[in-house]
Amino acid sequence: MLACLLEIGRAVSSSSDVANAASNPYVALQKVKDGERGSLTDAVEQALREAIVTLVLEPGMMIDKLAVCERMGVSRFPVSAALARLEHAGLVEVLPQRGTRVKPIALHDIRQHLFIRSALEVETVRAVALMRDNATIDSLAANLKDQRSVFEDGNRLAFHVLDLAFHEIMLDAVNLPRVKEIVAVSRNALDRARQLLASPERLVHTLDEHERIFAAIRAGNADTAAKAMHDHLDEVVAELHRSAKERPDIFAP
């Protein structure tokens, strides 16, 4: 099953969008309409944030303000204001005498957020397995069925949404809103790193790891479910370390 899905994943992987972005990453930015200064800044910030999070603007890349202005049809002010906000958010950094660049991904930050997720989600899945709630099990089963379907269709965005939903079903089941909020903050901080792991091979392994988590929950085996979740998140760390060795240019030292 796993080998078969790997072949499907490789076959459906699209390269046209990647090629266009590689030749000119600013093509992803859409022209904005004239408006108030604040709304223009908001529009530029949102567009740049999305381009950074989706790795269209890669970590370590210098940002050409003039190219952004020309592509979006705005003056330098909203671009500078938007970049100031993104600097505060930790997505870009100003290099003296050089300009502004997309901030490299810091592995030590990634490890901290994954540590938080592991601590909370391992105990969450343990609790869900002990609950043996039929509604939760049915929801997880339906979610996994959809994951398989969208993977075979090659829809990475839909798979990502279902991946998030899979984890949220379990967080909702334990009914601890504060825990869910903390997990969401750490998960959002991993957005760029998740994009690096969106290869067909990683998606196959993610699906397989989700299946193992679900099987343990359905069997009511709390320890096995907890270990499966722990292994799932550990694999993310291992994949990131491999990515850092392959692409040291986009990771902070």
ZADO-1210 file (C-alpha; in nm, 4 decimals, padded with zeros to 6 digits):
<atoms>
<atom x="00.0000" y="00.0000" z="00.0000" code="MET" pos="1"/>
<atom x="00.2737" y="00.2454" z="00.1014" code="LEU" pos="2"/>
<atom x="00.4852" y="00.1727" z="-00.2075" code="ALA" pos="3"/>
<atom x="00.1810" y="00.2070" z="-00.4319" code="CYS" pos="4"/>
<atom x="00.0906" y="00.5470" z="-00.2864" code="LEU" pos="5"/>
<atom x="00.4490" y="00.6647" z="-00.3301" code="LEU" pos="6"/>
<atom x="00.4263" y="00.5921" z="-00.7023" code="GLU" pos="7"/>
<atom x="00.0943" y="00.7770" z="-00.7238" code="ILE" pos="8"/>
<atom x="00.2418" y="01.0737" z="-00.5355" code="GLY" pos="9"/>
<atom x="00.5364" y="01.1020" z="-00.7712" code="ARG" pos="10"/>
<atom x="00.3092" y="01.0784" z="-01.0741" code="ALA" pos="11"/>
<atom x="00.0715" y="01.3545" z="-00.9647" code="VAL" pos="12"/>
<atom x="00.3380" y="01.5980" z="-00.8425" code="SER" pos="13"/>
<atom x="00.3011" y="01.9216" z="-01.0394" code="SER" pos="14"/>
<atom x="00.6071" y="02.1184" z="-01.1534" code="SER" pos="15"/>
<atom x="00.4613" y="02.4020" z="-01.3652" code="SER" pos="16"/>
<atom x="00.3782" y="02.6334" z="-01.0738" code="ASP" pos="17"/>
<atom x="00.7174" y="02.5695" z="-00.9161" code="VAL" pos="18"/>
<atom x="00.8928" y="02.6489" z="-01.2437" code="ALA" pos="19"/>
<atom x="00.7055" y="02.9782" z="-01.2849" code="ASN" pos="20"/>
<atom x="00.7787" y="03.0828" z="-00.9266" code="ALA" pos="21"/>
<atom x="01.1445" y="02.9896" z="-00.9638" code="ALA" pos="22"/>
<atom x="01.1883" y="03.2042" z="-01.2753" code="SER" pos="23"/>
<atom x="01.0140" y="03.5044" z="-01.1209" code="ASN" pos="24"/>
<atom x="00.8829" y="03.4616" z="-00.7640" code="PRO" pos="25"/>
<atom x="00.7029" y="03.7962" z="-00.7799" code="TYR" pos="26"/>
<atom x="00.4481" y="03.6619" z="-01.0298" code="VAL" pos="27"/>
<atom x="00.2649" y="03.5206" z="-00.7256" code="ALA" pos="28"/>
<atom x="00.1871" y="03.8747" z="-00.6088" code="LEU" pos="29"/>
<atom x="-00.1404" y="04.0178" z="-00.7376" code="GLN" pos="30"/>
<atom x="-00.1959" y="04.3826" z="-00.8317" code="LYS" pos="31"/>
<atom x="-00.4023" y="04.5676" z="-00.5703" code="VAL" pos="32"/>
<atom x="-00.6610" y="04.8394" z="-00.6200" code="LYS" pos="33"/>
<atom x="-00.6109" y="05.1961" z="-00.5093" code="ASP" pos="34"/>
<atom x="-00.7365" y="05.2677" z="-00.1613" code="GLY" pos="35"/>
<atom x="-00.6470" y="05.4056" z="00.1753" code="GLU" pos="36"/>
<atom x="-00.2840" y="05.3814" z="00.2788" code="ARG" pos="37"/>
<atom x="-00.3663" y="05.1365" z="00.5586" code="GLY" pos="38"/>
<atom x="-00.5592" y="04.8991" z="00.3346" code="SER" pos="39"/>
<atom x="-00.2810" y="04.8987" z="00.0751" code="LEU" pos="40"/>
<atom x="-00.0321" y="04.8074" z="00.3458" code="THR" pos="41"/>
<atom x="-00.2633" y="04.5275" z="00.4615" code="ASP" pos="42"/>
<atom x="-00.2909" y="04.3919" z="00.1073" code="ALA" pos="43"/>
<atom x="00.0849" y="04.3974" z="00.0496" code="VAL" pos="44"/>
<atom x="00.1517" y="04.2392" z="00.3882" code="GLU" pos="45"/>
<atom x="-00.0966" y="03.9582" z="00.3222" code="GLN" pos="46"/>
<atom x="00.0457" y="03.8880" z="-00.0235" code="ALA" pos="47"/>
<atom x="00.4070" y="03.8869" z="00.0958" code="LEU" pos="48"/>
<atom x="00.3219" y="03.6778" z="00.4017" code="ARG" pos="49"/>
<atom x="00.1540" y="03.4150" z="00.1837" code="GLU" pos="50"/>
<atom x="00.4479" y="03.4129" z="-00.0589" code="ALA" pos="51"/>
<atom x="00.6919" y="03.3677" z="00.2302" code="ILE" pos="52"/>
<atom x="00.4920" y="03.0995" z="00.4115" code="VAL" pos="53"/>
<atom x="00.4435" y="02.8995" z="00.0912" code="THR" pos="54"/>
<atom x="00.8165" y="02.9364" z="00.0102" code="LEU" pos="55"/>
<atom x="00.7541" y="03.1216" z="-00.3154" code="VAL" pos="56"/>
<atom x="00.9879" y="03.3757" z="-00.1573" code="LEU" pos="57"/>
<atom x="01.2474" y="03.1361" z="-00.0172" code="GLU" pos="58"/>
<atom x="01.4310" y="03.1753" z="00.3143" code="PRO" pos="59"/>
<atom x="01.7484" y="03.3781" z="00.2630" code="GLY" pos="60"/>
<atom x="01.6179" y="03.5505" z="-00.0512" code="MET" pos="61"/>
<atom x="01.6702" y="03.9274" z="-00.0748" code="MET" pos="62"/>
<atom x="01.3429" y="04.1096" z="-00.1365" code="ILE" pos="63"/>
<atom x="01.3389" y="04.3482" z="-00.4304" code="ASP" pos="64"/>
<atom x="01.1113" y="04.6286" z="-00.3122" code="LYS" pos="65"/>
<atom x="01.0924" y="04.7831" z="-00.6575" code="LEU" pos="66"/>
<atom x="00.9806" y="04.4517" z="-00.8077" code="ALA" pos="67"/>
<atom x="00.7080" y="04.4255" z="-00.5428" code="VAL" pos="68"/>
<atom x="00.5958" y="04.7832" z="-00.6137" code="CYS" pos="69"/>
<atom x="00.5793" y="04.7243" z="-00.9891" code="GLU" pos="70"/>
<atom x="00.4056" y="04.3890" z="-00.9627" code="ARG" pos="71"/>
<atom x="00.1414" y="04.5048" z="-00.7113" code="MET" pos="72"/>
<atom x="00.0996" y="04.8549" z="-00.8502" code="GLY" pos="73"/>
<atom x="00.1780" y="05.0355" z="-00.5257" code="VAL" pos="74"/>
<atom x="00.4268" y="05.2937" z="-00.4031" code="SER" pos="75"/>
<atom x="00.7245" y="05.2165" z="-00.1814" code="ARG" pos="76"/>
<atom x="00.5486" y="05.3240" z="00.1393" code="PHE" pos="77"/>
<atom x="00.3005" y="05.0332" z="00.1761" code="PRO" pos="78"/>
<atom x="00.5755" y="04.7887" z="00.0789" code="VAL" pos="79"/>
<atom x="00.8105" y="04.9274" z="00.3446" code="SER" pos="80"/>
<atom x="00.5305" y="04.9324" z="00.6023" code="ALA" pos="81"/>
<atom x="00.4316" y="04.5751" z="00.5197" code="ALA" pos="82"/>
<atom x="00.7930" y="04.4577" z="00.5495" code="LEU" pos="83"/>
<atom x="00.8211" y="04.6294" z="00.8887" code="ALA" pos="84"/>
<atom x="00.5231" y="04.4250" z="01.0088" code="ARG" pos="85"/>
<atom x="00.6707" y="04.1057" z="00.8688" code="LEU" pos="86"/>
<atom x="00.9993" y="04.1822" z="01.0429" code="GLU" pos="87"/>
<atom x="00.8091" y="04.2083" z="01.3714" code="HIS" pos="88"/>
<atom x="00.6461" y="03.8723" z="01.2917" code="ALA" pos="89"/>
<atom x="00.9897" y="03.7155" z="01.2432" code="GLY" pos="90"/>
<atom x="00.9478" y="03.6400" z="00.8732" code="LEU" pos="91"/>
<atom x="01.1956" y="03.8926" z="00.7310" code="VAL" pos="92"/>
<atom x="01.5070" y="04.0655" z="00.8586" code="GLU" pos="93"/>
<atom x="01.6902" y="04.3858" z="00.7676" code="VAL" pos="94"/>
<atom x="02.0573" y="04.3460" z="00.6823" code="LEU" pos="95"/>
<atom x="02.2563" y="04.6712" z="00.7242" code="PRO" pos="96"/>
<atom x="02.3790" y="04.8117" z="00.3924" code="GLN" pos="97"/>
<atom x="02.2172" y="04.5217" z="00.2037" code="ARG" pos="98"/>
<atom x="01.8405" y="04.5423" z="00.2344" code="GLY" pos="99"/>
<atom x="01.5632" y="04.3139" z="00.3542" code="THR" pos="100"/>
<atom x="01.5652" y="03.9383" z="00.3136" code="ARG" pos="101"/>
<atom x="01.3345" y="03.6526" z="00.3973" code="VAL" pos="102"/>
<atom x="01.4496" y="03.5234" z="00.7325" code="LYS" pos="103"/>
<atom x="01.6080" y="03.1756" z="00.7241" code="PRO" pos="104"/>
<atom x="01.4224" y="02.9038" z="00.9142" code="ILE" pos="105"/>
<atom x="01.5669" y="02.8517" z="01.2619" code="ALA" pos="106"/>
<atom x="01.5831" y="02.4832" z="01.3534" code="LEU" pos="107"/>
<atom x="01.5997" y="02.5567" z="01.7257" code="HIS" pos="108"/>
<atom x="01.2649" y="02.7409" z="01.7003" code="ASP" pos="109"/>
<atom x="01.1180" y="02.4491" z="01.5063" code="ILE" pos="110"/>
<atom x="01.2325" y="02.2040" z="01.7722" code="ARG" pos="111"/>
<atom x="01.0722" y="02.4103" z="02.0470" code="GLN" pos="112"/>
<atom x="00.7355" y="02.4241" z="01.8729" code="HIS" pos="113"/>
<atom x="00.7437" y="02.0542" z="01.7893" code="LEU" pos="114"/>
<atom x="00.8332" y="01.9794" z="02.1524" code="PHE" pos="115"/>
<atom x="00.5224" y="02.1698" z="02.2611" code="ILE" pos="116"/>
<atom x="00.3074" y="01.9866" z="02.0083" code="ARG" pos="117"/>
<atom x="00.4459" y="01.6492" z="02.1072" code="SER" pos="118"/>
<atom x="00.3927" y="01.7080" z="02.4789" code="ALA" pos="119"/>
<atom x="00.0311" y="01.8113" z="02.4287" code="LEU" pos="120"/>
<atom x="-00.0785" y="01.5970" z="02.1348" code="GLU" pos="121"/>
<atom x="00.0698" y="01.2730" z="02.2661" code="VAL" pos="122"/>
<atom x="-00.1400" y="01.3093" z="02.5807" code="GLU" pos="123"/>
<atom x="-00.4377" y="01.4177" z="02.3716" code="THR" pos="124"/>
<atom x="-00.4317" y="01.1031" z="02.1598" code="VAL" pos="125"/>
<atom x="-00.3849" y="00.8913" z="02.4713" code="ARG" pos="126"/>
<atom x="-00.6993" y="01.0446" z="02.6196" code="ALA" pos="127"/>
<atom x="-00.8943" y="00.9991" z="02.2951" code="VAL" pos="128"/>
<atom x="-00.8019" y="00.6286" z="02.2833" code="ALA" pos="129"/>
<atom x="-00.9251" y="00.5826" z="02.6395" code="LEU" pos="130"/>
<atom x="-01.2525" y="00.7624" z="02.5625" code="MET" pos="131"/>
<atom x="-01.3513" y="00.5149" z="02.2891" code="ARG" pos="132"/>
<atom x="-01.6074" y="00.7661" z="02.1645" code="ASP" pos="133"/>
<atom x="-01.7851" y="00.6355" z="01.8537" code="ASN" pos="134"/>
<atom x="-01.8531" y="00.9825" z="01.7112" code="ALA" pos="135"/>
<atom x="-01.4837" y="01.0740" z="01.7309" code="THR" pos="136"/>
<atom x="-01.3786" y="00.7428" z="01.5766" code="ILE" pos="137"/>
<atom x="-01.6293" y="00.7906" z="01.2934" code="ASP" pos="138"/>
<atom x="-01.5019" y="01.1443" z="01.2298" code="SER" pos="139"/>
<atom x="-01.1407" y="01.0261" z="01.2163" code="LEU" pos="140"/>
<atom x="-01.2330" y="00.7406" z="00.9824" code="ALA" pos="141"/>
<atom x="-01.4144" y="00.9796" z="00.7464" code="ALA" pos="142"/>
<atom x="-01.1215" y="01.2206" z="00.7551" code="ASN" pos="143"/>
<atom x="-00.8733" y="00.9452" z="00.6649" code="LEU" pos="144"/>
<atom x="-01.0948" y="00.8310" z="00.3791" code="LYS" pos="145"/>
<atom x="-01.0859" y="01.1873" z="00.2432" code="ASP" pos="146"/>
<atom x="-00.7079" y="01.2047" z="00.2948" code="GLN" pos="147"/>
<atom x="-00.6590" y="00.8979" z="00.0777" code="ARG" pos="148"/>
<atom x="-00.8891" y="01.0401" z="-00.1894" code="SER" pos="149"/>
<atom x="-00.7263" y="01.3836" z="-00.2196" code="VAL" pos="150"/>
<atom x="-00.3791" y="01.2318" z="-00.2088" code="PHE" pos="151"/>
<atom x="-00.4605" y="01.0091" z="-00.5034" code="GLU" pos="152"/>
<atom x="-00.5959" y="01.3184" z="-00.6829" code="ASP" pos="153"/>
<atom x="-00.2683" y="01.4984" z="-00.6169" code="GLY" pos="154"/>
<atom x="-00.4345" y="01.7815" z="-00.4233" code="ASN" pos="155"/>
<atom x="-00.1681" y="01.8818" z="-00.1733" code="ARG" pos="156"/>
<atom x="-00.3586" y="02.1825" z="-00.0404" code="LEU" pos="157"/>
<atom x="-00.6669" y="01.9726" z="00.0361" code="ALA" pos="158"/>
<atom x="-00.4441" y="01.7092" z="00.1983" code="PHE" pos="159"/>
<atom x="-00.2872" y="01.9757" z="00.4194" code="HIS" pos="160"/>
<atom x="-00.6321" y="02.0994" z="00.5282" code="VAL" pos="161"/>
<atom x="-00.7396" y="01.7436" z="00.6119" code="LEU" pos="162"/>
<atom x="-00.4125" y="01.6858" z="00.7981" code="ASP" pos="163"/>
<atom x="-00.4919" y="01.9831" z="01.0208" code="LEU" pos="164"/>
<atom x="-00.8506" y="01.8623" z="01.0658" code="ALA" pos="165"/>
<atom x="-00.7313" y="01.5136" z="01.1677" code="PHE" pos="166"/>
<atom x="-00.5411" y="01.6608" z="01.4604" code="HIS" pos="167"/>
<atom x="-00.8212" y="01.9043" z="01.5465" code="GLU" pos="168"/>
<atom x="-01.0788" y="01.6252" z="01.5706" code="ILE" pos="169"/>
<atom x="-00.8762" y="01.4752" z="01.8548" code="MET" pos="170"/>
<atom x="-00.8164" y="01.8113" z="02.0219" code="LEU" pos="171"/>
<atom x="-01.1882" y="01.8883" z="02.0066" code="ASP" pos="172"/>
<atom x="-01.2711" y="01.5462" z="02.1503" code="ALA" pos="173"/>
<atom x="-01.0819" y="01.6126" z="02.4755" code="VAL" pos="174"/>
<atom x="-01.2567" y="01.9527" z="02.5031" code="ASN" pos="175"/>
<atom x="-00.9615" y="02.1513" z="02.6364" code="LEU" pos="176"/>
<atom x="-00.9750" y="02.4848" z="02.4489" code="PRO" pos="177"/>
<atom x="-00.6564" y="02.6222" z="02.6034" code="ARG" pos="178"/>
<atom x="-00.4594" y="02.3174" z="02.4920" code="VAL" pos="179"/>
<atom x="-00.6010" y="02.3524" z="02.1411" code="LYS" pos="180"/>
<atom x="-00.5045" y="02.7203" z="02.1350" code="GLU" pos="181"/>
<atom x="-00.1443" y="02.6508" z="02.2382" code="ILE" pos="182"/>
<atom x="-00.1120" y="02.3745" z="01.9785" code="VAL" pos="183"/>
<atom x="-00.2518" y="02.6101" z="01.7113" code="ALA" pos="184"/>
<atom x="00.0089" y="02.8776" z="01.7924" code="VAL" pos="185"/>
<atom x="00.2943" y="02.6261" z="01.7617" code="SER" pos="186"/>
<atom x="00.1444" y="02.4748" z="01.4474" code="ARG" pos="187"/>
<atom x="00.1198" y="02.8171" z="01.2794" code="ASN" pos="188"/>
<atom x="00.4856" y="02.8801" z="01.3597" code="ALA" pos="189"/>
<atom x="00.5708" y="02.5684" z="01.1588" code="LEU" pos="190"/>
<atom x="00.3978" y="02.6811" z="00.8375" code="ASP" pos="191"/>
<atom x="00.7152" y="02.7336" z="00.6347" code="ARG" pos="192"/>
<atom x="00.8726" y="02.4128" z="00.7607" code="ALA" pos="193"/>
<atom x="00.5602" y="02.2173" z="00.6635" code="ARG" pos="194"/>
<atom x="00.5899" y="02.3446" z="00.3082" code="GLN" pos="195"/>
<atom x="00.9408" y="02.1981" z="00.2902" code="LEU" pos="196"/>
<atom x="00.7955" y="01.8587" z="00.3816" code="LEU" pos="197"/>
<atom x="00.5174" y="01.8639" z="00.1224" code="ALA" pos="198"/>
<atom x="00.6906" y="01.6161" z="-00.1088" code="SER" pos="199"/>
<atom x="00.4885" y="01.3178" z="-00.2345" code="PRO" pos="200"/>
<atom x="00.7074" y="01.0889" z="-00.0234" code="GLU" pos="201"/>
<atom x="00.6408" y="01.2865" z="00.2956" code="ARG" pos="202"/>
<atom x="00.2669" y="01.2945" z="00.2280" code="LEU" pos="203"/>
<atom x="00.2647" y="00.9162" z="00.1891" code="VAL" pos="204"/>
<atom x="00.4410" y="00.8723" z="00.5216" code="HIS" pos="205"/>
<atom x="00.2110" y="01.1239" z="00.6886" code="THR" pos="206"/>
<atom x="-00.0918" y="00.9275" z="00.5707" code="LEU" pos="207"/>
<atom x="00.0610" y="00.6015" z="00.6907" code="ASP" pos="208"/>
<atom x="00.1414" y="00.7547" z="01.0312" code="GLU" pos="209"/>
<atom x="-00.2143" y="00.8866" z="01.0609" code="HIS" pos="210"/>
<atom x="-00.3449" y="00.5388" z="00.9829" code="GLU" pos="211"/>
<atom x="-00.1379" y="00.3927" z="01.2678" code="ARG" pos="212"/>
<atom x="-00.2624" y="00.6549" z="01.5111" code="ILE" pos="213"/>
<atom x="-00.6211" y="00.5854" z="01.4115" code="PHE" pos="214"/>
<atom x="-00.5832" y="00.2071" z="01.4325" code="ALA" pos="215"/>
<atom x="-00.4575" y="00.2364" z="01.7909" code="ALA" pos="216"/>
<atom x="-00.7394" y="00.4743" z="01.8863" code="ILE" pos="217"/>
<atom x="-01.0018" y="00.2461" z="01.7354" code="ARG" pos="218"/>
<atom x="-00.8542" y="-00.0476" z="01.9274" code="ALA" pos="219"/>
<atom x="-00.8603" y="00.1559" z="02.2491" code="GLY" pos="220"/>
<atom x="-00.4864" y="00.1060" z="02.2966" code="ASN" pos="221"/>
<atom x="-00.3789" y="00.4312" z="02.4612" code="ALA" pos="222"/>
<atom x="-00.0062" y="00.3526" z="02.4890" code="ASP" pos="223"/>
<atom x="00.0201" y="00.2455" z="02.1252" code="THR" pos="224"/>
<atom x="-00.1738" y="00.5529" z="02.0108" code="ALA" pos="225"/>
<atom x="00.0516" y="00.7810" z="02.2159" code="ALA" pos="226"/>
<atom x="00.3652" y="00.6200" z="02.0734" code="LYS" pos="227"/>
<atom x="00.2272" y="00.6472" z="01.7188" code="ALA" pos="228"/>
<atom x="00.1681" y="01.0216" z="01.7660" code="MET" pos="229"/>
<atom x="00.5121" y="01.0657" z="01.9231" code="HIS" pos="230"/>
<atom x="00.6742" y="00.8831" z="01.6295" code="ASP" pos="231"/>
<atom x="00.4697" y="01.0902" z="01.3818" code="HIS" pos="232"/>
<atom x="00.5983" y="01.4196" z="01.5205" code="LEU" pos="233"/>
<atom x="00.9514" y="01.2812" z="01.5617" code="ASP" pos="234"/>
<atom x="00.9555" y="01.1992" z="01.1912" code="GLU" pos="235"/>
<atom x="00.8885" y="01.5655" z="01.1168" code="VAL" pos="236"/>
<atom x="01.1976" y="01.6623" z="01.3159" code="VAL" pos="237"/>
<atom x="01.4067" y="01.3994" z="01.1356" code="ALA" pos="238"/>
<atom x="01.2812" y="01.5173" z="00.7950" code="GLU" pos="239"/>
<atom x="01.3667" y="01.8770" z="00.8799" code="LEU" pos="240"/>
<atom x="01.7203" y="01.7829" z="00.9777" code="HIS" pos="241"/>
<atom x="01.7591" y="01.6035" z="00.6452" code="ARG" pos="242"/>
<atom x="01.6258" y="01.9113" z="00.4659" code="SER" pos="243"/>
<atom x="01.8696" y="02.1322" z="00.6556" code="ALA" pos="244"/>
<atom x="02.1613" y="01.9224" z="00.5331" code="LYS" pos="245"/>
<atom x="02.0347" y="01.9307" z="00.1741" code="GLU" pos="246"/>
<atom x="01.9477" y="02.3029" z="00.1756" code="ARG" pos="247"/>
<atom x="02.1678" y="02.4769" z="00.4352" code="PRO" pos="248"/>
<atom x="02.1074" y="02.8057" z="00.2537" code="ASP" pos="249"/>
<atom x="01.7484" y="02.8316" z="00.3800" code="ILE" pos="250"/>
<atom x="01.8126" y="02.7378" z="00.7422" code="PHE" pos="251"/>
<atom x="01.9670" y="02.9590" z="01.0072" code="ALA" pos="252"/>
<atom x="02.3019" y="02.8304" z="01.1449" code="PRO" pos="253"/>
</atoms>
